[in-house]
């Protein structure tokens, strides 16, 4: 009854004050839509429903500034702006173990935008170290078709430190027509690998849609640190009228590395996910912890049993065995009595009074919220998921995107999905920008991204926004940044503008961040020096069909001090051992070990009486990061001690089961 009353109030308010409210009258789902004939050209290229607000004239970049905080360097090019746009996020991938970074994109006018390539540096992305436009996919080979919206990542065999022994793995949809709908010709997948050594020949595989698999545009893609590749798509059938209808399943692809073929072998399965019949499914992401065992799929949708005062929101599935089995849906409730208080409190009282005027402001836990368009997902060292996405007030018709009503949120769990927390990373000023004119127009939103150090100890966030109050939409985007330190349970003091006073200022179109960052760890003092990689494109906003230039930011560096206590003599220790997290705990807890050198590695757990309750022997292992998990559900409440041994060096710490 309360929800019905609130919607009546909202509709009454709209009738009186519609001229004051900026509302996105967009379909809530990108996978359930019918397009009119005028829109089909745009959808065929970019798969985004054109907004019902008329595009604004593109505002050109202002004159070059003299002061530079970061120094972007040109890398590859593409024939137009479309391939780098929209929901996909796994374009840029850094691997700290081989000091290498690669960026995936469509190719230029020659040989053609249906080809795919990557840009690559084996020296940390420094200027002068890049090899650009390395072709991986040829759309003219037999059974091949033009590729679009590629994603990619580096597969580095465990223990390897030589880039020549690593591979680049790409995955992209193709226009093969096997899931045809009207003038649209989606349906294919293209994937393969290329050894990073100069002169190697890429592999190439093309997979058409074969019922009941109706392949569309996968937005989830990752490679675990144990070497498995994963992709997720919405099983969506072309309806013959220019749209695609979600069929109630996710397509989940799992790639296993074949040593003999030096390539990935994929198995594809349908993963049931029933959603509200009035809605559909938007962005989907997949990510794993550094151990490769604990992982999550995150879909932005709403289930048939709608949560109170919560529109689209994160719905997750969890695995703790490397994807062999997955949990039932885990929902993150935004509004209502059991919603997230930081979400319910982020809008100022004065803004709510303006928004609901002339009606009274309802209780904050009776206002509906939405977090449902673009998102990103990472998993930290302790197996906890971290989601970034934009939150807005919503109703049955759409979302409200005025400044003051929208914010970029970090939503996460510190007990592997049992309970949820939220933090307002930044109030957002501009929600989107429309470039070009239909049928060749594209839309840019706030591009939320989340990444971690490869050991999962620090979490990073980025997004794009336009600060100039004289610019109506997100036409002059800068990249913004913030971090979260789980061991200290703290976010950075305030958002930072990465691109301020640089060549990227007001021009960081579709800016994205790497899934992992480069980090150098000083054992003495436990200081993490992190270089966070970014890429953006330089484009002509009046005509997104014109060629674009990509730029890489090599020099955004942050330093953090992480407290790893109890490791003994820091100068002589061969291992750094973290405090278990979370602590106290009653479910799973994780201990992170960083080996400075190869060693025999083991961990034992004993109770306060000295009785051994766990013995995990890893044998002789290479230098690197290792993760031990303890299942508290199998232990009685009380104090326990865990001892990590590397060769003759031992570290003992206390943990509490409660």
NORDAQUI-V867732 format. One line per field, one symbol per residue. phi: phi as a letter, one per 20 degrees, with the letter a starting at -180 (. if undefined). psi: psi as a letter, one per 30 degrees, with the letter a starting at -180 (. if undefined). A space follows every 10 residues. Layout:
# NORDAQUI-V867732
phi: ???
psi: ???
This chain:
# NORDAQUI-V867732
phi: .fffffffff fffffecgfe deceedgfce dbbddeffef fffgeclcff feeffeffdf gfggeeeced cfcfceccfb effeemffce edbdcffdlc bcceafeegd eqfeecbcdb cdcmnfgnde ddlefdcdfd fgmebgeclf cabeedggnf cdgfedcddd bbfceemfcf bmeecfpddc brcbffffnf dfebcccefc geedfccfdd bacffeoedc cccefcefen dnccdfence eddcddfdff elaeddddce dfbecgfedr bdfccbbcfg fmdebbdcde abegeffflc egbfcdcccc cmnfccffgd edfedngdee ggffdfefgf fffffegeef ffgfeddfcc bbdebbbcce fdmdecdcae dbfbbfdrcd dfgndcbede dbcdclnfcc cbbffafdec ebbddncged dcdddelfcc bbffemecdc cbadbdeffe efdeecfded bbccdgfdlb egfafdefeg lcfegmbefl gcdffddfbd deffnleedd defcccdece ffbfefgcde cddecedccc ddedemenff fdfebdceff bfbfbcdecc ddcdefbgaf dbbcccefen efdbbdeeme cffqeccddd effedfgqec cdcedcleec cdcdccec
psi: eeeeeeeeee eeeeeegeff kjkjilkfkf gikkklfffe eeeeefhkkk lgkkklkkjl kllklekkel ikkkcallfa fefglafkfi ekjkjffghl kkkklllaek flffllllkk kghgglkggk jlhjkfkjff lkgllkllhl lllkjjkkfk gjffgllkkl klllifgfhk jbfkhlflkk lalkkfkkfl kllkkkjlkj kgjikcikfk klklffgkkk lklkjjkkgf gglkkkgglk jjkjkkkjee fhlkkkkklk jkjklkffbb kbkklklllf fgeklkkkkj aklejkkkhj bklkklkkkg hggellllkj kjkealegaj eeefffkkee eeeeefkgll klkeggkklk igckllklka fggkkkkklk klklaffalk gkkffklkkj klkghhgelk llkjekkkek elkkkakkgh klkkafhkkk lllffgfkkk kllklkfjff keahfiklkl kllkjeffhk llelkkjegk hlffkggikh klkkellkkk kjejfhkjjk jjklklkklj ffjfflllkk kkjfhjkkkk jkjjlggaje ffkfkkklkk klkllfbklk kkkjkflklk klkkklaffg kkfkjjjfaj llkaklkkkk jffgklkakl kkjkkjcgkk kklklkk.
